[in-house]
Amino acid sequence: MPLLDWHGAQHFDHTGPHPCALCGKPTPLRSHQGEPAHKVCAEDWNDRHPDAPRHLHKGHDHGTVRFHSDAPKKES
């Protein structure tokens, strides 16, 4: 599974860290659904769940529905 692209601002919660839904350690990072999760934990979860439903954007696989990459930015 490729690494997730979580560069968008929605992946950082300025209110502070919460326990990661996967490992329980504090993280300020959030999934697209707002679930606290370290990026590496989300990547590991995707790798261990290859048959999980996929999130597609314009026909390209961006990871699982639970943890997926940001959509590519429009090219200028």
C-alpha positions in Angstrom: 0.0 0.0 0.0 1.4 3.4 -0.9 1.9 6.1 1.7 -1.1 8.3 2.4 -1.1 12.0 1.3 -2.6 13.9 4.3 -1.3 17.4 3.5 -4.7 19.0 3.7 -5.4 21.2 6.8 -8.4 19.0 7.7 -5.9 16.3 8.9 -4.6 18.5 11.8 -6.8 19.3 14.8 -5.6 22.5 16.5 -7.6 21.8 19.6 -5.0 19.2 20.7 -4.2 15.5 20.6 -6.7 12.7 21.2 -6.0 9.0 21.5 -5.3 7.3 18.1 -8.2 5.0 17.2 -5.7 2.3 16.3 -2.8 2.5 18.8 -4.2 4.6 21.6 -1.3 7.1 21.8 -2.1 10.8 21.5 -2.2 12.4 18.0 -3.3 15.7 16.6 -3.9 14.0 13.2 -7.4 13.2 11.9 -8.7 11.0 9.1 -11.1 12.4 6.5 -14.0 11.4 8.8 -12.3 13.2 11.8 -11.2 10.0 13.4 -8.0 10.5 15.5 -5.2 8.4 13.8 -1.5 8.6 13.2 -0.8 8.6 9.5 1.6 5.6 9.9 -1.1 3.7 11.9 -3.6 4.4 9.1 -1.2 3.2 6.5 -0.5 0.0 8.5 -4.3 -0.5 8.9 -4.7 -0.1 5.1 -1.9 -2.6 4.5 -3.5 -5.2 6.8 -7.0 -4.8 5.3 -6.4 -5.1 1.5 -10.0 -6.3 1.0 -11.6 -3.2 2.8 -13.9 -1.1 0.6 -11.8 1.4 -1.5 -12.1 5.1 -1.9 -11.8 6.0 -5.6 -11.3 9.5 -7.0 -11.7 9.7 -10.8 -11.0 6.0 -11.1 -7.9 6.0 -9.0 -7.5 4.1 -5.8 -6.7 6.4 -2.9 -6.7 3.9 -0.1 -9.5 2.4 1.9 -12.8 4.2 2.7 -11.7 4.4 6.3 -8.3 5.9 5.6 -7.5 7.4 2.2 -5.3 10.1 0.6 -6.3 13.6 -0.2 -7.5 14.0 -3.8 -4.8 15.4 -6.1 -4.7 19.2 -6.4 -5.8 20.7 -9.7 -2.8 21.4 -12.0 -2.4 24.9 -13.1 
